[in-house]
């Protein structure tokens, strides 16, 4: 019997590929032969049930009352290695040891695969059994504003999807037993969807009987369990895996996708489709980069002119009603909506309504003869708020107040990235300030001193891009940003900047451009570029994409976001986000740019990218991701393929057995 306890080893630099073999021991949920069928199958099943019950006691106690960043790690199929510092009480260790002794004595006979994505932390499936799902199957759950909607959605999906797997699971169908219902139990119905909410769940589908059960601490954990149950159903008539138990919870509490809706506009339906796909991948944060220099599409009640004049047009705006719809849809799918209003840089679009508060507005981004360090912007679309103009703060307070009223999310992303020195230097008022021995960093400090306390007064934790502290030219003193109210999102220099942030005591969200930027590798959008002249082709390895090459799903999957950190530093890493900047993306490519690459990060954030032996598991993940991509497509998400269909139809034939 296989039982996998799957975690990421934070800070572990090992980067080994799971070697090919037959059968693959962790390809989906796997039941593998180790000899002949035992003569006393009932005795074996009783042993496995007993082991499952003991494991449940261990996990229930650990999930309900966990020590900080507790994790369990299985070193092989017959025993567990456990960090003694992460286990509270010898009782847990004793119970777990007893369970493992019971499990390890079982001998099973044939292989079956059911693919789940992201892979759960712990799965017990002693026998490869499946049961018919009743056409009148129902889900019973407590009344909850958002969970009730999710239950209805999943009930419809489970009854109508009739998913046809690329590889049909080899299972034994139980005789006479039909699953009639799923009973959902919630311990805390009042827990809000905020960072750190408990998302654990326990799913049990018996081999006999008509009721499956799903137990969760919160409604949000129940949503994760409903997704797992839906992936265990396939075929027409519908079958569901049985004799199975799943204990599951995420490694990282912040697992997100960032979408830029300023450079190109996305309709509300596009955003909702993305949020729905995020929920299926157990991602829980939609970071909405709403505004930038290119357009201001958010219609604010107190400052309607910003969108009326700064958007691409009245049909490319998000009204308060649109925002409410997106936020509510997110709650119904267990996805928080985190708004970002980037400032003081990336604000050229504000000049359409308030030209007096924007420096270098409508100026060419990199004038002829200028050195790169003197540019007015890092890409076409110049304009930065002028912190020396009092009118700037009158407008900003209206903007911040409206945004906090429209978005209930306790995190508020205030941008802070890529302040171009050349832009501020081009403004006469700022020139005068600099001529009196003032500095650009002092100007940024003035800005943060005026905006940061106001955002915090709205009961928000402020998220900034790393630049506010780590930029080489324009940055603020750490004393201005207390760590208890500040989170920094890193995007440069991979693990090094993550280390710089957490070693300074700040919490970090990781979006390293070297691994998590989904727009990379599509070339440059700059016109009249001599790099493409014959004989002067530039860097063909990156295609002139500043962050090239393209970030493959394997690159994303393999990134360890706590690499090189101490145990205490790793605790400050909240999680990660993949990012889609939209210079060269719009609704026509939204699905394929994000999926299934964001799925790769989703699993790494949820259960880790290593197997129970601590080895990178991207090799075995290929088959599961292939299957999950197919299911996403059947659910209306136009995810790009990762292999020819031939590979799925010929298992193992597309693998490599040689070291690279």
ABEGO torsion letter per residue (X at the ends): XBBBBBBBBBGBABBBBBBBBOBBAABEBBBBBAEBBBABAAAAAAAAAAAAAAAAAAAAAAAABBBBGBBBBBABAABBBBBAAABBEAAAAAAAAAAAAAAAABBBABBBBBBBOBBBABBBBABBBBBBBBAABBBBBBBBAAAAAAAAAAAAAAAAAGBBBABBBBBBBBBGBBBABBBBBBABAABBBBBGBBABBBBBBBABEABBBBBBABAAAAAAAAAAAAAABBEOBBBBBBGBBBBBBBABABBBBBBBAAABBBBAAAAAAAAAAAAAAGBABBBBBABBAABBABBBAABAAAAAAABAEAABBBBAAAAAAAAAAAAAAGBBBBBBBBOABGAAAAAAABAAABBGBGBBABBBGBBAAABABABBGBEBBBAABAAAAAAAAAAAAAAAAABABABBBAEGBGBBAAAAAABAAAAAAAAAGBBAAAAAAAAAAAAAAAAAAAGBBBBBBAAAAABAABBBBAAABBAAABBBBBABGEAAAAAAAAAAGBBBBBABAAAABAABGAEBABBGBAAABBGBAEBAAAGGBAAOBBBBAAAAAABBAABGBBAAAAAABAEBBBBBBAAABBAAAAAAAAOAAAAAAAAAAAAEABBAAGBBAAAAAAAAAAAAAAAAAAAGBBBBBABBAAAAABBGAABBABBX
